[in-house]
């Protein structure tokens, strides 16, 4: 074969150029594949596929370089279905800071996809906690005058000076002048003998003491309860504490647990019907010791009160637990001689009367303080009137 001058180089160029085109195109396709399907779809020209080739002289940059962070972040996000008015906005239900990014993506500024259950679950607890709504504080100066009605036994009654005294007789000092206290507690009463006219006989069918009934067959109410109902108005409060005399096995004071809870429910519903807020209190404990430890003393009437509160949707102040806690803090146990008597001196003698149940003028003020503390801890509206 005879070669003319320059023919060899021309022939070489014709054979090398196609090869170079394939190499360049292959490199481009590899780069597109590494960029991921979304970027590849953005870089692919409309109407072409990755297998199509063009002349080297016509190839132009098809997308931003991966080495340019600014241009990489300028890519439009993939289209998603969004609610009206949220077009073009990031998912508003996810935090927009980089703290919630996937590991290894710090600084990317990309929020995890809402379709990724693991990203949305936030197993690391990096999402900010949802704060409860802020409620406007109650301004005590704007509160209206109210009446505090009280039903109870001797540990609640006004009592006598110096002994016994009940917390209901001194609780008024804890409130401002807008609270009028009507203490109708009576010594020696169970919830039934406070509410009803009760006989000395036991109903064999129920095991309860018989109740006197009116012409319609309804239990005959004591005047104190009817007077309370007649005076009760919206915004008032009713505090109820029994359970000390109710455990008497004999009529007329005996009240079984079920009947005890039923009576509490009746009183609560009657108060609510008049717009008043009932509050149950567990019976205050006597001083009882197990060695150096103060212990409870009111048996089943404590849980019965708590259960009645749950059943009738009434807040409960556990005065029994609060009193036992106070006795323990004061170191009342052991009591010299095993019980409180007229000869008992010291803190125990100052706190109680000549028995283990009733309070002196000193002790009853502290028990009233426990009631006030219970109002606050239970978030009861009456607490806003405390001094």
Secondary structure, DSSP 8 states (H G I E B T S, - for coil): ----TTHHHHHHHHHHHHHHHHHHHHHHHHHHHHT-HHHHHHHS-TT--TT----GGG----S--TT-HHHHTTS--------TT-TT---TTS--SGGGS-TT-TTS-----TT-HHHHHTTT--S------------GGG---EEEEEEE-TTTS---SSEEE-GGGTGGGGB-TTEEEEE---TT--HHHHHB-EEEEE-TTTSSEEE-B-TTS-B-B-HHHHHHHHH--TT-EEEEE--SSTT-SSTTT---HHHHHHHHHHHHHHHHHTT-EEEEE-------EETTEE----THHHHHHHHHHHHHT-EEE-HHHHHHHHHHHTT--S-GGGS--TT--HHHHHHB-SSSS-EEHHHHHHHHHHHHHHHHHTT-GGGGGB-
